[in-house]
Amino acid sequence: MQFTAFKLLPLSQQTIYLVQHGRFLAAQQQDSFELQLFACHDFYAETWRVQGEERILFIHIFQNPDCLFHYLEKIILPSM
């Protein structure tokens, strides 16, 4: 799925798509939030949750790799 199509989906369908098709890259904490970074077809998606809660508050999507700066040390690359 392309960036623009994903952006038009409601949050519940975005979440399902990430679980089924996103590649988990990294996780981090920011204040009282747990963030998870996923790579998708032509974009990245960052899920935001309150620590200890299951519900996703929102999903930040972006295409600019400069936004990955805070994750560089935490990204898990698949072994070859």
PDB file of N, CA, C and O in Angstrom:
ATOM      1  N   MET A   1       0.848  -1.172   0.000  1.00  0.00           N
ATOM      2  CA  MET A   1       0.000   0.000   0.000  1.00  0.00           C
ATOM      3  C   MET A   1       0.897   1.239   0.000  1.00  0.00           C
ATOM      4  O   MET A   1       1.906   1.295   0.702  1.00  0.00           O
ATOM      5  N   GLN A   2       0.514   2.200  -0.782  1.00  0.00           N
ATOM      6  CA  GLN A   2       1.271   3.442  -0.900  1.00  0.00           C
ATOM      7  C   GLN A   2       0.927   4.398   0.247  1.00  0.00           C
ATOM      8  O   GLN A   2      -0.099   4.257   0.911  1.00  0.00           O
ATOM      9  N   PHE A   3       1.808   5.363   0.454  1.00  0.00           N
ATOM     10  CA  PHE A   3       1.678   6.375   1.508  1.00  0.00           C
ATOM     11  C   PHE A   3       0.312   7.050   1.497  1.00  0.00           C
ATOM     12  O   PHE A   3      -0.358   7.108   2.527  1.00  0.00           O
ATOM     13  N   THR A   4      -0.104   7.561   0.340  1.00  0.00           N
ATOM     14  CA  THR A   4      -1.357   8.321   0.270  1.00  0.00           C
ATOM     15  C   THR A   4      -2.576   7.448   0.575  1.00  0.00           C
ATOM     16  O   THR A   4      -3.519   7.922   1.210  1.00  0.00           O
ATOM     17  N   ALA A   5      -2.581   6.203   0.145  1.00  0.00           N
ATOM     18  CA  ALA A   5      -3.700   5.300   0.426  1.00  0.00           C
ATOM     19  C   ALA A   5      -3.761   4.975   1.921  1.00  0.00           C
ATOM     20  O   ALA A   5      -4.842   4.962   2.510  1.00  0.00           O
ATOM     21  N   PHE A   6      -2.607   4.714   2.531  1.00  0.00           N
ATOM     22  CA  PHE A   6      -2.552   4.411   3.960  1.00  0.00           C
ATOM     23  C   PHE A   6      -3.059   5.598   4.769  1.00  0.00           C
ATOM     24  O   PHE A   6      -3.802   5.432   5.736  1.00  0.00           O
ATOM     25  N   LYS A   7      -2.655   6.776   4.368  1.00  0.00           N
ATOM     26  CA  LYS A   7      -3.030   8.012   5.069  1.00  0.00           C
ATOM     27  C   LYS A   7      -4.549   8.206   5.123  1.00  0.00           C
ATOM     28  O   LYS A   7      -5.061   8.801   6.071  1.00  0.00           O
ATOM     29  N   LEU A   8      -5.266   7.712   4.122  1.00  0.00           N
ATOM     30  CA  LEU A   8      -6.715   7.881   4.050  1.00  0.00           C
ATOM     31  C   LEU A   8      -7.490   6.877   4.903  1.00  0.00           C
ATOM     32  O   LEU A   8      -8.682   7.063   5.146  1.00  0.00           O
ATOM     33  N   LEU A   9      -6.820   5.811   5.361  1.00  0.00           N
ATOM     34  CA  LEU A   9      -7.494   4.787   6.165  1.00  0.00           C
ATOM     35  C   LEU A   9      -7.789   5.297   7.575  1.00  0.00           C
ATOM     36  O   LEU A   9      -7.040   6.117   8.107  1.00  0.00           O
ATOM     37  N   PRO A  10      -8.877   4.814   8.184  1.00  0.00           N
ATOM     38  CA  PRO A  10      -9.098   5.119   9.601  1.00  0.00           C
ATOM     39  C   PRO A  10      -8.028   4.422  10.454  1.00  0.00           C
ATOM     40  O   PRO A  10      -7.405   3.455  10.015  1.00  0.00           O
ATOM     41  N   LEU A  11      -7.829   4.918  11.658  1.00  0.00           N
ATOM     42  CA  LEU A  11      -6.790   4.407  12.551  1.00  0.00           C
ATOM     43  C   LEU A  11      -6.881   2.892  12.740  1.00  0.00           C
ATOM     44  O   LEU A  11      -5.853   2.215  12.756  1.00  0.00           O
ATOM     45  N   SER A  12      -8.084   2.353  12.881  1.00  0.00           N
ATOM     46  CA  SER A  12      -8.224   0.905  13.107  1.00  0.00           C
ATOM     47  C   SER A  12      -7.696   0.102  11.919  1.00  0.00           C
ATOM     48  O   SER A  12      -7.057  -0.931  12.117  1.00  0.00           O
ATOM     49  N   GLN A  13      -7.947   0.552  10.704  1.00  0.00           N
ATOM     50  CA  GLN A  13      -7.459  -0.158   9.521  1.00  0.00           C
ATOM     51  C   GLN A  13      -5.957   0.059   9.321  1.00  0.00           C
ATOM     52  O   GLN A  13      -5.261  -0.832   8.834  1.00  0.00           O
ATOM     53  N   GLN A  14      -5.459   1.234   9.693  1.00  0.00           N
ATOM     54  CA  GLN A  14      -4.007   1.458   9.646  1.00  0.00           C
ATOM     55  C   GLN A  14      -3.298   0.487  10.584  1.00  0.00           C
ATOM     56  O   GLN A  14      -2.261  -0.078  10.236  1.00  0.00           O
ATOM     57  N   THR A  15      -3.857   0.300  11.758  1.00  0.00           N
ATOM     58  CA  THR A  15      -3.269  -0.612  12.745  1.00  0.00           C
ATOM     59  C   THR A  15      -3.235  -2.037  12.210  1.00  0.00           C
ATOM     60  O   THR A  15      -2.216  -2.718  12.324  1.00  0.00           O
ATOM     61  N   ILE A  16      -4.330  -2.488  11.632  1.00  0.00           N
ATOM     62  CA  ILE A  16      -4.391  -3.840  11.068  1.00  0.00           C
ATOM     63  C   ILE A  16      -3.356  -3.991   9.954  1.00  0.00           C
ATOM     64  O   ILE A  16      -2.671  -5.011   9.877  1.00  0.00           O
ATOM     65  N   TYR A  17      -3.243  -2.990   9.103  1.00  0.00           N
ATOM     66  CA  TYR A  17      -2.281  -3.057   8.006  1.00  0.00           C
ATOM     67  C   TYR A  17      -0.849  -3.173   8.547  1.00  0.00           C
ATOM     68  O   TYR A  17      -0.057  -3.963   8.034  1.00  0.00           O
ATOM     69  N   LEU A  18      -0.520  -2.397   9.567  1.00  0.00           N
ATOM     70  CA  LEU A  18       0.837  -2.456  10.131  1.00  0.00           C
ATOM     71  C   LEU A  18       1.135  -3.825  10.722  1.00  0.00           C
ATOM     72  O   LEU A  18       2.238  -4.346  10.554  1.00  0.00           O
ATOM     73  N   VAL A  19       0.167  -4.409  11.411  1.00  0.00           N
ATOM     74  CA  VAL A  19       0.363  -5.738  12.003  1.00  0.00           C
ATOM     75  C   VAL A  19       0.603  -6.774  10.908  1.00  0.00           C
ATOM     76  O   VAL A  19       1.454  -7.652  11.053  1.00  0.00           O
ATOM     77  N   GLN A  20      -0.141  -6.672   9.826  1.00  0.00           N
ATOM     78  CA  GLN A  20      -0.057  -7.670   8.759  1.00  0.00           C
ATOM     79  C   GLN A  20       1.095  -7.441   7.785  1.00  0.00           C
ATOM     80  O   GLN A  20       1.680  -8.403   7.287  1.00  0.00           O
ATOM     81  N   HIS A  21       1.428  -6.183   7.508  1.00  0.00           N
ATOM     82  CA  HIS A  21       2.373  -5.898   6.431  1.00  0.00           C
ATOM     83  C   HIS A  21       3.588  -5.057   6.822  1.00  0.00           C
ATOM     84  O   HIS A  21       4.563  -5.003   6.073  1.00  0.00           O
ATOM     85  N   GLY A  22       3.546  -4.412   7.960  1.00  0.00           N
ATOM     86  CA  GLY A  22       4.663  -3.566   8.372  1.00  0.00           C
ATOM     87  C   GLY A  22       5.826  -4.383   8.883  1.00  0.00           C
ATOM     88  O   GLY A  22       5.639  -5.460   9.449  1.00  0.00           O
ATOM     89  N   ARG A  23       7.020  -3.876   8.686  1.00  0.00           N
ATOM     90  CA  ARG A  23       8.221  -4.531   9.228  1.00  0.00           C
ATOM     91  C   ARG A  23       8.679  -3.729  10.434  1.00  0.00           C
ATOM     92  O   ARG A  23       9.075  -2.571  10.308  1.00  0.00           O
ATOM     93  N   PHE A  24       8.622  -4.357  11.612  1.00  0.00           N
ATOM     94  CA  PHE A  24       9.041  -3.691  12.841  1.00  0.00           C
ATOM     95  C   PHE A  24      10.529  -3.378  12.762  1.00  0.00           C
ATOM     96  O   PHE A  24      11.336  -4.241  12.417  1.00  0.00           O
ATOM     97  N   LEU A  25      10.893  -2.123  13.088  1.00  0.00           N
ATOM     98  CA  LEU A  25      12.286  -1.713  13.050  1.00  0.00           C
ATOM     99  C   LEU A  25      12.860  -1.391  14.424  1.00  0.00           C
ATOM    100  O   LEU A  25      13.996  -1.761  14.723  1.00  0.00           O
ATOM    101  N   ALA A  26      12.084  -0.704  15.264  1.00  0.00           N
ATOM    102  CA  ALA A  26      12.637  -0.267  16.548  1.00  0.00           C
ATOM    103  C   ALA A  26      11.523   0.210  17.462  1.00  0.00           C
ATOM    104  O   ALA A  26      10.391   0.438  17.036  1.00  0.00           O
ATOM    105  N   ALA A  27      11.879   0.355  18.745  1.00  0.00           N
ATOM    106  CA  ALA A  27      10.962   0.903  19.739  1.00  0.00           C
ATOM    107  C   ALA A  27      11.728   1.872  20.617  1.00  0.00           C
ATOM    108  O   ALA A  27      12.941   1.751  20.791  1.00  0.00           O
ATOM    109  N   GLN A  28      11.014   2.822  21.161  1.00  0.00           N
ATOM    110  CA  GLN A  28      11.626   3.749  22.109  1.00  0.00           C
ATOM    111  C   GLN A  28      10.548   4.349  22.996  1.00  0.00           C
ATOM    112  O   GLN A  28       9.356   4.238  22.708  1.00  0.00           O
ATOM    113  N   GLN A  29      10.979   4.984  24.074  1.00  0.00           N
ATOM    114  CA  GLN A  29      10.050   5.674  24.964  1.00  0.00           C
ATOM    115  C   GLN A  29      10.299   7.169  24.860  1.00  0.00           C
ATOM    116  O   GLN A  29      11.439   7.619  24.741  1.00  0.00           O
ATOM    117  N   GLN A  30       9.222   7.925  24.908  1.00  0.00           N
ATOM    118  CA  GLN A  30       9.310   9.376  24.901  1.00  0.00           C
ATOM    119  C   GLN A  30       8.311   9.877  25.920  1.00  0.00           C
ATOM    120  O   GLN A  30       7.099   9.760  25.736  1.00  0.00           O
ATOM    121  N   ASP A  31       8.833  10.437  26.999  1.00  0.00           N
ATOM    122  CA  ASP A  31       8.001  10.853  28.131  1.00  0.00           C
ATOM    123  C   ASP A  31       7.170   9.654  28.592  1.00  0.00           C
ATOM    124  O   ASP A  31       7.740   8.623  28.951  1.00  0.00           O
ATOM    125  N   SER A  32       5.845   9.761  28.591  1.00  0.00           N
ATOM    126  CA  SER A  32       5.012   8.646  29.063  1.00  0.00           C
ATOM    127  C   SER A  32       4.439   7.828  27.909  1.00  0.00           C
ATOM    128  O   SER A  32       3.420   7.156  28.067  1.00  0.00           O
ATOM    129  N   PHE A  33       5.095   7.885  26.746  1.00  0.00           N
ATOM    130  CA  PHE A  33       4.606   7.185  25.563  1.00  0.00           C
ATOM    131  C   PHE A  33       5.575   6.096  25.117  1.00  0.00           C
ATOM    132  O   PHE A  33       6.790   6.222  25.270  1.00  0.00           O
ATOM    133  N   GLU A  34       5.010   5.025  24.563  1.00  0.00           N
ATOM    134  CA  GLU A  34       5.791   3.965  23.927  1.00  0.00           C
ATOM    135  C   GLU A  34       5.612   4.128  22.427  1.00  0.00           C
ATOM    136  O   GLU A  34       4.484   4.158  21.934  1.00  0.00           O
ATOM    137  N   LEU A  35       6.713   4.232  21.700  1.00  0.00           N
ATOM    138  CA  LEU A  35       6.676   4.410  20.258  1.00  0.00           C
ATOM    139  C   LEU A  35       7.263   3.175  19.592  1.00  0.00           C
ATOM    140  O   LEU A  35       8.251   2.613  20.066  1.00  0.00           O
ATOM    141  N   GLN A  36       6.650   2.757  18.491  1.00  0.00           N
ATOM    142  CA  GLN A  36       7.179   1.654  17.690  1.00  0.00           C
ATOM    143  C   GLN A  36       7.264   2.120  16.248  1.00  0.00           C
ATOM    144  O   GLN A  36       6.340   2.743  15.724  1.00  0.00           O
ATOM    145  N   LEU A  37       8.389   1.808  15.613  1.00  0.00           N
ATOM    146  CA  LEU A  37       8.634   2.227  14.240  1.00  0.00           C
ATOM    147  C   LEU A  37       8.515   1.037  13.299  1.00  0.00           C
ATOM    148  O   LEU A  37       9.081  -0.027  13.550  1.00  0.00           O
ATOM    149  N   PHE A  38       7.771   1.229  12.211  1.00  0.00           N
ATOM    150  CA  PHE A  38       7.573   0.202  11.195  1.00  0.00           C
ATOM    151  C   PHE A  38       7.949   0.750   9.830  1.00  0.00           C
ATOM    152  O   PHE A  38       7.752   1.933   9.551  1.00  0.00           O
ATOM    153  N   ALA A  39       8.492  -0.112   8.980  1.00  0.00           N
ATOM    154  CA  ALA A  39       8.734   0.229   7.575  1.00  0.00           C
ATOM    155  C   ALA A  39       7.637  -0.421   6.755  1.00  0.00           C
ATOM    156  O   ALA A  39       7.288  -1.582   6.967  1.00  0.00           O
ATOM    157  N   CYS A  40       7.099   0.343   5.817  1.00  0.00           N
ATOM    158  CA  CYS A  40       6.088  -0.167   4.902  1.00  0.00           C
ATOM    159  C   CYS A  40       6.578   0.096   3.482  1.00  0.00           C
ATOM    160  O   CYS A  40       7.743   0.438   3.281  1.00  0.00           O
ATOM    161  N   HIS A  41       5.717  -0.057   2.522  1.00  0.00           N
ATOM    162  CA  HIS A  41       6.104   0.006   1.113  1.00  0.00           C
ATOM    163  C   HIS A  41       6.963   1.230   0.777  1.00  0.00           C
ATOM    164  O   HIS A  41       8.136   1.076   0.436  1.00  0.00           O
ATOM    165  N   ASP A  42       6.415   2.418   0.864  1.00  0.00           N
ATOM    166  CA  ASP A  42       7.178   3.624   0.522  1.00  0.00           C
ATOM    167  C   ASP A  42       7.135   4.661   1.639  1.00  0.00           C
ATOM    168  O   ASP A  42       7.275   5.860   1.394  1.00  0.00           O
ATOM    169  N   PHE A  43       6.937   4.181   2.884  1.00  0.00           N
ATOM    170  CA  PHE A  43       6.854   5.105   4.013  1.00  0.00           C
ATOM    171  C   PHE A  43       7.214   4.388   5.313  1.00  0.00           C
ATOM    172  O   PHE A  43       7.385   3.169   5.350  1.00  0.00           O
ATOM    173  N   TYR A  44       7.322   5.178   6.368  1.00  0.00           N
ATOM    174  CA  TYR A  44       7.532   4.678   7.722  1.00  0.00           C
ATOM    175  C   TYR A  44       6.322   5.059   8.553  1.00  0.00           C
ATOM    176  O   TYR A  44       5.674   6.071   8.287  1.00  0.00           O
ATOM    177  N   ALA A  45       6.017   4.256   9.555  1.00  0.00           N
ATOM    178  CA  ALA A  45       4.896   4.531  10.449  1.00  0.00           C
ATOM    179  C   ALA A  45       5.372   4.386  11.889  1.00  0.00           C
ATOM    180  O   ALA A  45       6.061   3.428  12.239  1.00  0.00           O
ATOM    181  N   GLU A  46       4.995   5.341  12.702  1.00  0.00           N
ATOM    182  CA  GLU A  46       5.372   5.353  14.108  1.00  0.00           C
ATOM    183  C   GLU A  46       4.093   5.329  14.935  1.00  0.00           C
ATOM    184  O   GLU A  46       3.296   6.266  14.884  1.00  0.00           O
ATOM    185  N   THR A  47       3.897   4.248  15.701  1.00  0.00           N
ATOM    186  CA  THR A  47       2.706   4.146  16.548  1.00  0.00           C
ATOM    187  C   THR A  47       3.007   4.752  17.909  1.00  0.00           C
ATOM    188  O   THR A  47       4.108   4.598  18.439  1.00  0.00           O
ATOM    189  N   TRP A  48       2.032   5.434  18.463  1.00  0.00           N
ATOM    190  CA  TRP A  48       2.147   6.072  19.775  1.00  0.00           C
ATOM    191  C   TRP A  48       1.109   5.468  20.710  1.00  0.00           C
ATOM    192  O   TRP A  48      -0.081   5.429  20.400  1.00  0.00           O
ATOM    193  N   ARG A  49       1.589   4.991  21.874  1.00  0.00           N
ATOM    194  CA  ARG A  49       0.726   4.441  22.926  1.00  0.00           C
ATOM    195  C   ARG A  49       1.137   5.037  24.261  1.00  0.00           C
ATOM    196  O   ARG A  49       2.300   5.390  24.459  1.00  0.00           O
ATOM    197  N   VAL A  50       0.194   5.146  25.166  1.00  0.00           N
ATOM    198  CA  VAL A  50       0.527   5.483  26.542  1.00  0.00           C
ATOM    199  C   VAL A  50       1.193   4.245  27.134  1.00  0.00           C
ATOM    200  O   VAL A  50       0.739   3.125  26.902  1.00  0.00           O
ATOM    201  N   GLN A  51       2.269   4.443  27.898  1.00  0.00           N
ATOM    202  CA  GLN A  51       2.978   3.306  28.487  1.00  0.00           C
ATOM    203  C   GLN A  51       2.025   2.409  29.254  1.00  0.00           C
ATOM    204  O   GLN A  51       1.224   2.874  30.065  1.00  0.00           O
ATOM    205  N   GLY A  52       2.124   1.123  28.988  1.00  0.00           N
ATOM    206  CA  GLY A  52       1.315   0.126  29.677  1.00  0.00           C
ATOM    207  C   GLY A  52      -0.080  -0.064  29.116  1.00  0.00           C
ATOM    208  O   GLY A  52      -0.832  -0.904  29.609  1.00  0.00           O
ATOM    209  N   GLU A  53      -0.439   0.695  28.100  1.00  0.00           N
ATOM    210  CA  GLU A  53      -1.762   0.544  27.497  1.00  0.00           C
ATOM    211  C   GLU A  53      -1.640  -0.092  26.123  1.00  0.00           C
ATOM    212  O   GLU A  53      -0.624   0.066  25.445  1.00  0.00           O
ATOM    213  N   GLU A  54      -2.668  -0.807  25.718  1.00  0.00           N
ATOM    214  CA  GLU A  54      -2.670  -1.515  24.439  1.00  0.00           C
ATOM    215  C   GLU A  54      -3.121  -0.625  23.284  1.00  0.00           C
ATOM    216  O   GLU A  54      -2.645  -0.769  22.158  1.00  0.00           O
ATOM    217  N   ARG A  55      -4.034   0.289  23.566  1.00  0.00           N
ATOM    218  CA  ARG A  55      -4.657   1.118  22.525  1.00  0.00           C
ATOM    219  C   ARG A  55      -3.654   2.097  21.914  1.00  0.00           C
ATOM    220  O   ARG A  55      -2.926   2.785  22.630  1.00  0.00           O
ATOM    221  N   ILE A  56      -3.627   2.148  20.593  1.00  0.00           N
ATOM    222  CA  ILE A  56      -2.791   3.106  19.872  1.00  0.00           C
ATOM    223  C   ILE A  56      -3.520   4.437  19.842  1.00  0.00           C
ATOM    224  O   ILE A  56      -4.685   4.506  19.449  1.00  0.00           O
ATOM    225  N   LEU A  57      -2.829   5.501  20.261  1.00  0.00           N
ATOM    226  CA  LEU A  57      -3.434   6.832  20.261  1.00  0.00           C
ATOM    227  C   LEU A  57      -3.450   7.433  18.862  1.00  0.00           C
ATOM    228  O   LEU A  57      -4.454   7.991  18.420  1.00  0.00           O
ATOM    229  N   PHE A  58      -2.322   7.308  18.177  1.00  0.00           N
ATOM    230  CA  PHE A  58      -2.247   7.780  16.799  1.00  0.00           C
ATOM    231  C   PHE A  58      -1.044   7.163  16.104  1.00  0.00           C
ATOM    232  O   PHE A  58      -0.155   6.601  16.742  1.00  0.00           O
ATOM    233  N   ILE A  59      -1.037   7.281  14.793  1.00  0.00           N
ATOM    234  CA  ILE A  59       0.067   6.768  13.976  1.00  0.00           C
ATOM    235  C   ILE A  59       0.609   7.925  13.152  1.00  0.00           C
ATOM    236  O   ILE A  59      -0.101   8.547  12.362  1.00  0.00           O
ATOM    237  N   HIS A  60       1.880   8.190  13.362  1.00  0.00           N
ATOM    238  CA  HIS A  60       2.571   9.239  12.599  1.00  0.00           C
ATOM    239  C   HIS A  60       3.226   8.565  11.394  1.00  0.00           C
ATOM    240  O   HIS A  60       4.027   7.646  11.564  1.00  0.00           O
ATOM    241  N   ILE A  61       2.901   9.007  10.191  1.00  0.00           N
ATOM    242  CA  ILE A  61       3.506   8.406   8.999  1.00  0.00           C
ATOM    243  C   ILE A  61       4.352   9.458   8.291  1.00  0.00           C
ATOM    244  O   ILE A  61       4.024  10.645   8.284  1.00  0.00           O
ATOM    245  N   PHE A  62       5.444   8.996   7.700  1.00  0.00           N
ATOM    246  CA  PHE A  62       6.359   9.915   7.027  1.00  0.00           C
ATOM    247  C   PHE A  62       7.177   9.172   5.990  1.00  0.00           C
ATOM    248  O   PHE A  62       7.311   7.949   6.041  1.00  0.00           O
ATOM    249  N   GLN A  63       7.715   9.920   5.058  1.00  0.00           N
ATOM    250  CA  GLN A  63       8.560   9.350   4.007  1.00  0.00           C
ATOM    251  C   GLN A  63       9.995   9.849   4.091  1.00  0.00           C
ATOM    252  O   GLN A  63      10.897   9.212   3.547  1.00  0.00           O
ATOM    253  N   ASN A  64      10.219  10.944   4.741  1.00  0.00           N
ATOM    254  CA  ASN A  64      11.539  11.548   4.826  1.00  0.00           C
ATOM    255  C   ASN A  64      12.434  10.750   5.778  1.00  0.00           C
ATOM    256  O   ASN A  64      12.137  10.677   6.970  1.00  0.00           O
ATOM    257  N   PRO A  65      13.509  10.156   5.289  1.00  0.00           N
ATOM    258  CA  PRO A  65      14.381   9.362   6.158  1.00  0.00           C
ATOM    259  C   PRO A  65      15.074  10.186   7.241  1.00  0.00           C
ATOM    260  O   PRO A  65      15.592   9.617   8.202  1.00  0.00           O
ATOM    261  N   ASP A  66      15.095  11.506   7.108  1.00  0.00           N
ATOM    262  CA  ASP A  66      15.680  12.342   8.162  1.00  0.00           C
ATOM    263  C   ASP A  66      14.931  12.170   9.483  1.00  0.00           C
ATOM    264  O   ASP A  66      15.504  12.385  10.551  1.00  0.00           O
ATOM    265  N   CYS A  67      13.670  11.788   9.419  1.00  0.00           N
ATOM    266  CA  CYS A  67      12.858  11.585  10.622  1.00  0.00           C
ATOM    267  C   CYS A  67      13.272  10.329  11.396  1.00  0.00           C
ATOM    268  O   CYS A  67      12.790  10.107  12.507  1.00  0.00           O
ATOM    269  N   LEU A  68      14.149   9.517  10.829  1.00  0.00           N
ATOM    270  CA  LEU A  68      14.620   8.291  11.489  1.00  0.00           C
ATOM    271  C   LEU A  68      15.769   8.557  12.460  1.00  0.00           C
ATOM    272  O   LEU A  68      16.208   7.642  13.157  1.00  0.00           O
ATOM    273  N   PHE A  69      16.253   9.774  12.515  1.00  0.00           N
ATOM    274  CA  PHE A  69      17.441  10.124  13.291  1.00  0.00           C
ATOM    275  C   PHE A  69      17.394   9.576  14.715  1.00  0.00           C
ATOM    276  O   PHE A  69      18.380   9.010  15.187  1.00  0.00           O
ATOM    277  N   HIS A  70      16.261   9.735  15.410  1.00  0.00           N
ATOM    278  CA  HIS A  70      16.166   9.310  16.812  1.00  0.00           C
ATOM    279  C   HIS A  70      16.141   7.795  16.979  1.00  0.00           C
ATOM    280  O   HIS A  70      16.253   7.295  18.098  1.00  0.00           O
ATOM    281  N   TYR A  71      15.998   7.071  15.892  1.00  0.00           N
ATOM    282  CA  TYR A  71      15.929   5.609  15.952  1.00  0.00           C
ATOM    283  C   TYR A  71      17.209   4.913  15.494  1.00  0.00           C
ATOM    284  O   TYR A  71      17.338   3.702  15.677  1.00  0.00           O
ATOM    285  N   LEU A  72      18.132   5.622  14.920  1.00  0.00           N
ATOM    286  CA  LEU A  72      19.272   4.983  14.244  1.00  0.00           C
ATOM    287  C   LEU A  72      19.988   3.947  15.090  1.00  0.00           C
ATOM    288  O   LEU A  72      20.353   2.890  14.575  1.00  0.00           O
ATOM    289  N   GLU A  73      20.200   4.214  16.369  1.00  0.00           N
ATOM    290  CA  GLU A  73      20.905   3.262  17.209  1.00  0.00           C
ATOM    291  C   GLU A  73      20.027   2.084  17.636  1.00  0.00           C
ATOM    292  O   GLU A  73      20.539   1.075  18.122  1.00  0.00           O
ATOM    293  N   LYS A  74      18.709   2.204  17.458  1.00  0.00           N
ATOM    294  CA  LYS A  74      17.784   1.186  17.953  1.00  0.00           C
ATOM    295  C   LYS A  74      17.210   0.310  16.845  1.00  0.00           C
ATOM    296  O   LYS A  74      16.547  -0.685  17.137  1.00  0.00           O
ATOM    297  N   ILE A  75      17.442   0.647  15.609  1.00  0.00           N
ATOM    298  CA  ILE A  75      16.853  -0.114  14.501  1.00  0.00           C
ATOM    299  C   ILE A  75      17.430  -1.521  14.464  1.00  0.00           C
ATOM    300  O   ILE A  75      18.643  -1.714  14.539  1.00  0.00           O
ATOM    301  N   ILE A  76      16.539  -2.496  14.347  1.00  0.00           N
ATOM    302  CA  ILE A  76      16.929  -3.904  14.286  1.00  0.00           C
ATOM    303  C   ILE A  76      16.849  -4.352  12.839  1.00  0.00           C
ATOM    304  O   ILE A  76      15.758  -4.443  12.275  1.00  0.00           O
ATOM    305  N   LEU A  77      17.989  -4.631  12.235  1.00  0.00           N
ATOM    306  CA  LEU A  77      18.018  -5.096  10.852  1.00  0.00           C
ATOM    307  C   LEU A  77      17.933  -6.620  10.828  1.00  0.00           C
ATOM    308  O   LEU A  77      18.512  -7.291  11.682  1.00  0.00           O
ATOM    309  N   PRO A  78      17.219  -7.158   9.858  1.00  0.00           N
ATOM    310  CA  PRO A  78      17.115  -8.617   9.783  1.00  0.00           C
ATOM    311  C   PRO A  78      18.477  -9.234   9.465  1.00  0.00           C
ATOM    312  O   PRO A  78      19.254  -8.664   8.699  1.00  0.00           O
ATOM    313  N   SER A  79      18.766 -10.400  10.052  1.00  0.00           N
ATOM    314  CA  SER A  79      20.038 -11.070   9.770  1.00  0.00           C
ATOM    315  C   SER A  79      19.947 -11.731   8.400  1.00  0.00           C
ATOM    316  O   SER A  79      18.873 -12.151   7.969  1.00  0.00           O
ATOM    317  N   MET A  80      21.053 -11.815   7.742  1.00  0.00           N
ATOM    318  CA  MET A  80      21.090 -12.366   6.374  1.00  0.00           C
ATOM    319  C   MET A  80      21.459 -13.839   6.425  1.00  0.00           C
ATOM    320  O   MET A  80      21.545 -14.490   5.384  1.00  0.00           O
TER     321      MET A  80
END
